[in-house]
Amino acid sequence: CDEHKPSCRNCIKHAVPCDFLQSQRQSSASSLPRSPGGTESQGPSNGTHGGSIPGFGGGGGVDDLSLNLIDLELMHNFTTFAYTTLSTDPVVRQMWKVPVVRLALECDYVMRALLSVSALHLAHHRPERRDFFISRALTYHQMASRTAMGLMGALDGENCEKLYLFSVLTIFFALACPRKSSDSLIMGESSFPDWLFLLRGTRGLLKILDPRAYTGPLLPMFTHGRERYMHTRDESKIQSDLLADLQRLVNKTCANQELLPVYNHAIDELRRTLSVFLWDGGRGMDITDAFVWKYLMAEDFLPLLKSPGATQEAVAIFSHFCILLKKLENEWWLQGWATHLISRAWTLLDQDHRLWIQWPIEELGWVPP
């Protein structure tokens, strides 16, 4: 052995690990001081780092030669295939492919969230390895969540950007998680899955980021969201008779007059979004439109869907949102959600209010039990 580093030339020539350097590394490592828990320190716990991500390789030793092929497979899948499924806008797609990945390389919890979404994408398309990829996705996202949640109490301009990106990735993760007929891996105590309420947590982050003045790597996402919002303001596309029967029933039968403005606002905004979807045969549809409606409803309307006490009117209105989800089911992370949610709504509604949701039932082609 010529002791050439990181591997002697003989070992390189024969493509074998260098035993001498391996034993030398182990000998050196045994003399390093240990932390009280018996493991080496992981460095700062703020979720960011200068050059390497704990758990993903990196550093300055021989460990750099050890490839994590699973993580490389997940990253390859994300930058080759998965990123194209997160938006229909080409500029936003490029944001996911380049600036977001670059940002993830600087932040371990963003990287793990990104890889967890990629793992679920592979689980969807490679059924023979489905269980493995789902397990990896859940593990990575749990690790990422522990770090991210610890930073929520000390928001600033730097970590706010990364936490917002983590929140968006978490929504995709939650939507893509496997589910059963009556619940899912992301179900809490609410009447509907928790991902419906995740956008509410991003509002505080957006106030700090201030999308109107923001110029960072996530700018395409904010710009596209603003454009889609303005698209629904085009009065020439609004179909005034859309949801008219539902609105009439809500205003006629609602016992709590304080909630009427909330219900009417939800219906009016849903009418705008549905009108855009149905305009020109649906060719103008965009994934972002569904998220815009949920974002606008996050503070006042969506909490009315939580149990106990989910109101009949709110559930009936939300059932019509399933029409949007159905029309977007070409995206792998949305497949099956429209039917899943309308079936949940059916179980929550009484006999009278079930008659209110005949249109979404017909649009989905769902057969009640």
Buried (B, 14 or more C-beta within 10 A) or exposed (E): EEEEEEBBEEBEEEEEEBEBBEEBBEEEEEEEEEEEEEEEEEEEEBBBBEEBBBBBBBEEEBEEEEEEEEBEBBBEBBBEEBBBBBBBBEEBBBBBBEBBBEBBBBBBBBBBBBBBBBBBBBBBBEEEEBEBBBEBBBEBBEBBBEBBEEBBEEBEEEBBBBBBBBBBBBBBBBBBBBBEEEEBEBBEEBBBBBBBBBBBBBEBBBEBBEBEEBEEBBBBBBBBBBEBBEBBEEEEBBBEEBBEEBBEBBBEEBEEEEBEEBBBBBBEBBBBBBBBBBBEEEEEBBBBBBBBBBBBBBEBBBBBBBEEEBBBBBBBBBBBBBBBBBBBBEBBBBBEBBBBBBBBBBEBBEEEBBEBBEBBBEBBEBEEE
